[in-house]
Amino acid sequence: MQYLERITIDPEICHGKPCIRGMRWPVEVILDLLGSEMTIEEILEDHPELEKEDIIASLNYARLLMSGQLIKSAA
């Protein structure tokens, strides 16, 4: 559950999709960047508003979703 406090769900931001720290950075976009073979370092260089912990939180969030565990996120 480490870093999950960085994932927020707010119906007013990105249609309620899970996002990074209340910003308009959906978890799915972070996963898309990683899936396009960008490294964490490249993502952070291109998007300085993000932090390494945000990317790790996105991966942990996706892992928990895939495991079928319920996740409670802060608003």
A tleap script that builds the chain and sets N, CA, C and O, in Angstrom:
source leaprc.protein.ff14SB
mol = sequence {
  NMET GLN TYR LEU GLU ARG ILE THR ILE ASP
  PRO GLU ILE CYS HIE GLY LYS PRO CYS ILE
  ARG GLY MET ARG TRP PRO VAL GLU VAL ILE
  LEU ASP LEU LEU GLY SER GLU MET THR ILE
  GLU GLU ILE LEU GLU ASP HIE PRO GLU LEU
  GLU LYS GLU ASP ILE ILE ALA SER LEU ASN
  TYR ALA ARG LEU LEU MET SER GLY GLN LEU
  ILE LYS SER ALA CALA
}
set mol.1.N position { 0.817 -1.193 0.000 }
set mol.1.CA position { 0.000 0.000 0.000 }
set mol.1.C position { 0.863 1.261 0.000 }
set mol.1.O position { 0.340 2.374 0.036 }
set mol.2.N position { 2.173 1.085 -0.040 }
set mol.2.CA position { 3.069 2.220 -0.012 }
set mol.2.C position { 2.815 3.148 -1.202 }
set mol.2.O position { 2.628 2.677 -2.324 }
set mol.3.N position { 2.807 4.442 -0.967 }
set mol.3.CA position { 2.641 5.493 -1.966 }
set mol.3.C position { 1.200 5.701 -2.429 }
set mol.3.O position { 0.946 6.653 -3.167 }
set mol.4.N position { 0.259 4.871 -2.036 }
set mol.4.CA position { -1.092 5.000 -2.570 }
set mol.4.C position { -1.781 6.294 -2.158 }
set mol.4.O position { -2.770 6.686 -2.778 }
set mol.5.N position { -1.282 6.960 -1.129 }
set mol.5.CA position { -1.859 8.248 -0.756 }
set mol.5.C position { -1.637 9.275 -1.866 }
set mol.5.O position { -2.271 10.330 -1.861 }
set mol.6.N position { -0.761 8.988 -2.801 }
set mol.6.CA position { -0.508 9.877 -3.934 }
set mol.6.C position { -1.573 9.742 -5.023 }
set mol.6.O position { -1.659 10.589 -5.912 }
set mol.7.N position { -2.374 8.697 -4.959 }
set mol.7.CA position { -3.417 8.481 -5.960 }
set mol.7.C position { -4.725 9.045 -5.421 }
set mol.7.O position { -5.186 8.655 -4.348 }
set mol.8.N position { -5.318 9.968 -6.176 }
set mol.8.CA position { -6.565 10.590 -5.749 }
set mol.8.C position { -7.646 10.366 -6.799 }
set mol.8.O position { -7.373 10.241 -7.992 }
set mol.9.N position { -8.876 10.321 -6.314 }
set mol.9.CA position { -10.026 10.198 -7.208 }
set mol.9.C position { -10.989 11.318 -6.851 }
set mol.9.O position { -11.508 11.383 -5.736 }
set mol.10.N position { -11.215 12.193 -7.813 }
set mol.10.CA position { -12.087 13.345 -7.621 }
set mol.10.C position { -12.968 13.466 -8.859 }
set mol.10.O position { -12.449 13.611 -9.966 }
set mol.11.N position { -14.287 13.409 -8.697 }
set mol.11.CA position { -15.174 13.492 -9.861 }
set mol.11.C position { -14.985 14.780 -10.676 }
set mol.11.O position { -15.389 14.840 -11.838 }
set mol.12.N position { -14.380 15.796 -10.079 }
set mol.12.CA position { -14.161 17.071 -10.769 }
set mol.12.C position { -12.854 17.088 -11.569 }
set mol.12.O position { -12.605 18.027 -12.326 }
set mol.13.N position { -12.033 16.071 -11.407 }
set mol.13.CA position { -10.744 16.024 -12.098 }
set mol.13.C position { -10.686 14.782 -12.976 }
set mol.13.O position { -10.796 13.657 -12.490 }
set mol.14.N position { -10.512 15.002 -14.271 }
set mol.14.CA position { -10.377 13.906 -15.253 }
set mol.14.C position { -11.520 12.896 -15.155 }
set mol.14.O position { -11.302 11.687 -15.237 }
set mol.15.N position { -12.731 13.401 -14.979 }
set mol.15.CA position { -13.929 12.553 -14.938 }
set mol.15.C position { -13.871 11.477 -13.866 }
set mol.15.O position { -14.457 10.406 -14.022 }
set mol.16.N position { -13.169 11.757 -12.786 }
set mol.16.CA position { -13.109 10.818 -11.672 }
set mol.16.C position { -12.121 9.681 -11.841 }
set mol.16.O position { -12.126 8.735 -11.054 }
set mol.17.N position { -11.275 9.759 -12.854 }
set mol.17.CA position { -10.250 8.722 -13.020 }
set mol.17.C position { -9.196 8.876 -11.921 }
set mol.17.O position { -8.961 9.985 -11.442 }
set mol.18.N position { -8.567 7.782 -11.524 }
set mol.18.CA position { -7.477 7.877 -10.543 }
set mol.18.C position { -6.346 8.738 -11.110 }
set mol.18.O position { -5.864 8.499 -12.218 }
set mol.19.N position { -5.934 9.736 -10.338 }
set mol.19.CA position { -4.910 10.683 -10.778 }
set mol.19.C position { -3.804 10.804 -9.737 }
set mol.19.O position { -3.919 10.333 -8.606 }
set mol.20.N position { -2.745 11.446 -10.164 }
set mol.20.CA position { -1.605 11.698 -9.290 }
set mol.20.C position { -1.834 12.978 -8.500 }
set mol.20.O position { -1.986 14.049 -9.088 }
set mol.21.N position { -1.859 12.878 -7.180 }
set mol.21.CA position { -1.893 14.002 -6.255 }
set mol.21.C position { -2.869 15.110 -6.637 }
set mol.21.O position { -2.558 16.290 -6.472 }
set mol.22.N position { -4.041 14.747 -7.142 }
set mol.22.CA position { -5.045 15.750 -7.465 }
set mol.22.C position { -4.748 16.551 -8.721 }
set mol.22.O position { -5.488 17.476 -9.055 }
set mol.23.N position { -3.679 16.208 -9.414 }
set mol.23.CA position { -3.332 16.891 -10.664 }
set mol.23.C position { -4.066 16.198 -11.809 }
set mol.23.O position { -4.684 15.149 -11.625 }
set mol.24.N position { -3.990 16.779 -12.944 }
set mol.24.CA position { -4.625 16.192 -14.133 }
set mol.24.C position { -3.660 15.220 -14.823 }
set mol.24.O position { -3.390 15.312 -16.021 }
set mol.25.N position { -3.169 14.309 -14.030 }
set mol.25.CA position { -2.277 13.247 -14.493 }
set mol.25.C position { -2.904 11.902 -14.132 }
set mol.25.O position { -2.617 11.356 -13.067 }
set mol.26.N position { -3.761 11.358 -15.012 }
set mol.26.CA position { -4.353 10.053 -14.717 }
set mol.26.C position { -3.292 8.948 -14.637 }
set mol.26.O position { -2.292 8.973 -15.354 }
set mol.27.N position { -3.531 8.007 -13.769 }
set mol.27.CA position { -2.646 6.850 -13.633 }
set mol.27.C position { -2.456 6.175 -14.984 }
set mol.27.O position { -1.350 5.747 -15.314 }
set mol.28.N position { -3.524 6.079 -15.765 }
set mol.28.CA position { -3.420 5.387 -17.052 }
set mol.28.C position { -2.418 6.072 -17.985 }
set mol.28.O position { -1.779 5.395 -18.791 }
set mol.29.N position { -2.267 7.388 -17.896 }
set mol.29.CA position { -1.292 8.091 -18.736 }
set mol.29.C position { 0.131 7.728 -18.305 }
set mol.29.O position { 1.009 7.530 -19.145 }
set mol.30.N position { 0.349 7.643 -17.007 }
set mol.30.CA position { 1.668 7.228 -16.509 }
set mol.30.C position { 1.985 5.823 -17.015 }
set mol.30.O position { 3.100 5.556 -17.463 }
set mol.31.N position { 1.005 4.932 -16.941 }
set mol.31.CA position { 1.215 3.563 -17.413 }
set mol.31.C position { 1.463 3.537 -18.920 }
set mol.31.O position { 2.275 2.745 -19.399 }
set mol.32.N position { 0.770 4.399 -19.672 }
set mol.32.CA position { 1.000 4.490 -21.117 }
set mol.32.C position { 2.436 4.934 -21.413 }
set mol.32.O position { 3.085 4.392 -22.308 }
set mol.33.N position { 2.924 5.916 -20.663 }
set mol.33.CA position { 4.302 6.381 -20.867 }
set mol.33.C position { 5.295 5.256 -20.610 }
set mol.33.O position { 6.233 5.056 -21.382 }
set mol.34.N position { 5.082 4.528 -19.526 }
set mol.34.CA position { 5.968 3.394 -19.226 }
set mol.34.C position { 5.842 2.309 -20.286 }
set mol.34.O position { 6.836 1.691 -20.666 }
set mol.35.N position { 4.631 2.077 -20.761 }
set mol.35.CA position { 4.393 1.071 -21.800 }
set mol.35.C position { 5.004 1.440 -23.133 }
set mol.35.O position { 5.266 0.570 -23.964 }
set mol.36.N position { 5.234 2.738 -23.343 }
set mol.36.CA position { 5.872 3.179 -24.589 }
set mol.36.C position { 7.397 3.099 -24.489 }
set mol.36.O position { 8.119 3.587 -25.359 }
set mol.37.N position { 7.869 2.472 -23.408 }
set mol.37.CA position { 9.282 2.226 -23.145 }
set mol.37.C position { 10.054 3.445 -22.664 }
set mol.37.O position { 11.285 3.460 -22.700 }
set mol.38.N position { 9.323 4.481 -22.208 }
set mol.38.CA position { 10.025 5.589 -21.558 }
set mol.38.C position { 10.511 5.107 -20.209 }
set mol.38.O position { 9.823 4.343 -19.532 }
set mol.39.N position { 11.676 5.541 -19.820 }
set mol.39.CA position { 12.177 5.195 -18.496 }
set mol.39.C position { 11.601 6.189 -17.480 }
set mol.39.O position { 11.093 7.249 -17.846 }
set mol.40.N position { 11.691 5.827 -16.218 }
set mol.40.CA position { 11.244 6.742 -15.169 }
set mol.40.C position { 12.010 8.054 -15.286 }
set mol.40.O position { 11.422 9.127 -15.152 }
set mol.41.N position { 13.288 7.983 -15.528 }
set mol.41.CA position { 14.112 9.180 -15.634 }
set mol.41.C position { 13.654 10.059 -16.795 }
set mol.41.O position { 13.603 11.281 -16.658 }
set mol.42.N position { 13.323 9.458 -17.928 }
set mol.42.CA position { 12.848 10.233 -19.085 }
set mol.42.C position { 11.517 10.914 -18.780 }
set mol.42.O position { 11.308 12.071 -19.145 }
set mol.43.N position { 10.632 10.204 -18.119 }
set mol.43.CA position { 9.335 10.785 -17.759 }
set mol.43.C position { 9.546 11.981 -16.839 }
set mol.43.O position { 8.936 13.032 -17.033 }
set mol.44.N position { 10.404 11.824 -15.844 }
set mol.44.CA position { 10.657 12.909 -14.897 }
set mol.44.C position { 11.338 14.100 -15.561 }
set mol.44.O position { 11.073 15.246 -15.197 }
set mol.45.N position { 12.200 13.845 -16.520 }
set mol.45.CA position { 12.848 14.943 -17.251 }
set mol.45.C position { 11.829 15.726 -18.073 }
set mol.45.O position { 11.861 16.956 -18.104 }
set mol.46.N position { 10.926 15.009 -18.738 }
set mol.46.CA position { 9.924 15.649 -19.591 }
set mol.46.C position { 8.809 16.318 -18.795 }
set mol.46.O position { 8.187 17.266 -19.273 }
set mol.47.N position { 8.554 15.826 -17.579 }
set mol.47.CA position { 7.425 16.303 -16.774 }
set mol.47.C position { 7.892 16.554 -15.335 }
set mol.47.O position { 7.650 15.732 -14.451 }
set mol.48.N position { 8.557 17.682 -15.103 }
set mol.48.CA position { 9.159 17.947 -13.791 }
set mol.48.C position { 8.150 18.087 -12.647 }
set mol.48.O position { 8.541 18.058 -11.480 }
set mol.49.N position { 6.879 18.236 -12.959 }
set mol.49.CA position { 5.868 18.292 -11.893 }
set mol.49.C position { 5.621 16.926 -11.263 }
set mol.49.O position { 5.030 16.832 -10.187 }
set mol.50.N position { 6.070 15.873 -11.931 }
set mol.50.CA position { 5.938 14.519 -11.392 }
set mol.50.C position { 7.167 14.169 -10.560 }
set mol.50.O position { 8.246 14.733 -10.739 }
set mol.51.N position { 6.973 13.232 -9.654 }
set mol.51.CA position { 8.054 12.724 -8.812 }
set mol.51.C position { 8.138 11.214 -8.984 }
set mol.51.O position { 7.161 10.558 -9.345 }
set mol.52.N position { 9.309 10.682 -8.721 }
set mol.52.CA position { 9.511 9.233 -8.858 }
set mol.52.C position { 8.458 8.456 -8.076 }
set mol.52.O position { 7.970 7.428 -8.546 }
set mol.53.N position { 8.108 8.937 -6.893 }
set mol.53.CA position { 7.116 8.265 -6.053 }
set mol.53.C position { 5.742 8.222 -6.727 }
set mol.53.O position { 4.964 7.303 -6.470 }
set mol.54.N position { 5.430 9.206 -7.590 }
set mol.54.CA position { 4.166 9.204 -8.323 }
set mol.54.C position { 4.104 8.037 -9.302 }
set mol.54.O position { 3.065 7.399 -9.468 }
set mol.55.N position { 5.223 7.776 -9.939 }
set mol.55.CA position { 5.273 6.679 -10.909 }
set mol.55.C position { 5.194 5.341 -10.191 }
set mol.55.O position { 4.496 4.433 -10.643 }
set mol.56.N position { 5.892 5.216 -9.096 }
set mol.56.CA position { 5.827 3.988 -8.300 }
set mol.56.C position { 4.404 3.787 -7.778 }
set mol.56.O position { 3.894 2.667 -7.774 }
set mol.57.N position { 3.772 4.864 -7.341 }
set mol.57.CA position { 2.386 4.773 -6.864 }
set mol.57.C position { 1.460 4.297 -7.974 }
set mol.57.O position { 0.555 3.502 -7.724 }
set mol.58.N position { 1.674 4.770 -9.190 }
set mol.58.CA position { 0.847 4.339 -10.328 }
set mol.58.C position { 1.001 2.842 -10.575 }
set mol.58.O position { 0.021 2.139 -10.816 }
set mol.59.N position { 2.232 2.369 -10.513 }
set mol.59.CA position { 2.473 0.932 -10.709 }
set mol.59.C position { 1.834 0.109 -9.586 }
set mol.59.O position { 1.230 -0.932 -9.843 }
set mol.60.N position { 1.970 0.577 -8.346 }
set mol.60.CA position { 1.358 -0.141 -7.223 }
set mol.60.C position { -0.164 -0.148 -7.336 }
set mol.60.O position { -0.806 -1.157 -7.044 }
set mol.61.N position { -0.738 0.972 -7.758 }
set mol.61.CA position { -2.186 1.064 -7.935 }
set mol.61.C position { -2.654 0.049 -8.986 }
set mol.61.O position { -3.619 -0.684 -8.769 }
set mol.62.N position { -1.960 0.019 -10.119 }
set mol.62.CA position { -2.315 -0.932 -11.184 }
set mol.62.C position { -2.180 -2.377 -10.708 }
set mol.62.O position { -3.016 -3.221 -11.028 }
set mol.63.N position { -1.130 -2.655 -9.949 }
set mol.63.CA position { -0.936 -4.014 -9.433 }
set mol.63.C position { -2.090 -4.423 -8.531 }
set mol.63.O position { -2.601 -5.538 -8.632 }
set mol.64.N position { -2.496 -3.516 -7.649 }
set mol.64.CA position { -3.604 -3.824 -6.746 }
set mol.64.C position { -4.910 -4.017 -7.508 }
set mol.64.O position { -5.698 -4.902 -7.174 }
set mol.65.N position { -5.143 -3.202 -8.520 }
set mol.65.CA position { -6.351 -3.383 -9.326 }
set mol.65.C position { -6.357 -4.747 -10.018 }
set mol.65.O position { -7.381 -5.429 -10.056 }
set mol.66.N position { -5.216 -5.130 -10.557 }
set mol.66.CA position { -5.118 -6.413 -11.254 }
set mol.66.C position { -5.270 -7.583 -10.298 }
set mol.66.O position { -5.703 -8.661 -10.705 }
set mol.67.N position { -4.921 -7.388 -9.037 }
set mol.67.CA position { -5.044 -8.472 -8.067 }
set mol.67.C position { -6.478 -8.624 -7.579 }
set mol.67.O position { -6.812 -9.604 -6.912 }
set mol.68.N position { -7.335 -7.644 -7.915 }
set mol.68.CA position { -8.724 -7.707 -7.499 }
set mol.68.C position { -8.976 -7.123 -6.117 }
set mol.68.O position { -10.089 -7.221 -5.601 }
set mol.69.N position { -7.967 -6.521 -5.516 }
set mol.69.CA position { -8.134 -5.915 -4.203 }
set mol.69.C position { -8.873 -4.585 -4.326 }
set mol.69.O position { -8.685 -3.841 -5.288 }
set mol.70.N position { -9.703 -4.305 -3.349 }
set mol.70.CA position { -10.373 -3.017 -3.315 }
set mol.70.C position { -9.395 -1.967 -2.849 }
set mol.70.O position { -8.567 -2.221 -1.974 }
set mol.71.N position { -9.489 -0.796 -3.428 }
set mol.71.CA position { -8.572 0.275 -3.098 }
set mol.71.C position { -9.369 1.476 -2.632 }
set mol.71.O position { -10.340 1.872 -3.277 }
set mol.72.N position { -8.963 2.061 -1.509 }
set mol.72.CA position { -9.548 3.306 -1.039 }
set mol.72.C position { -8.551 4.410 -1.303 }
set mol.72.O position { -7.415 4.350 -0.833 }
set mol.73.N position { -8.964 5.419 -2.052 }
set mol.73.CA position { -8.069 6.540 -2.356 }
set mol.73.C position { -8.553 7.786 -1.656 }
set mol.73.O position { -9.745 7.966 -1.409 }
set mol.74.N position { -7.612 8.630 -1.346 }
set mol.74.CA position { -7.951 9.921 -0.744 }
set mol.74.C position { -8.536 10.827 -1.817 }
set mol.74.O position { -8.163 10.738 -2.987 }
set mol.75.N position { -9.446 11.689 -1.417 }
set mol.75.CA position { -10.018 12.644 -2.372 }
set mol.75.C position { -9.233 13.912 -2.370 }
set mol.75.O position { -9.559 14.840 -3.110 }
savepdb mol mol.pdb
quit
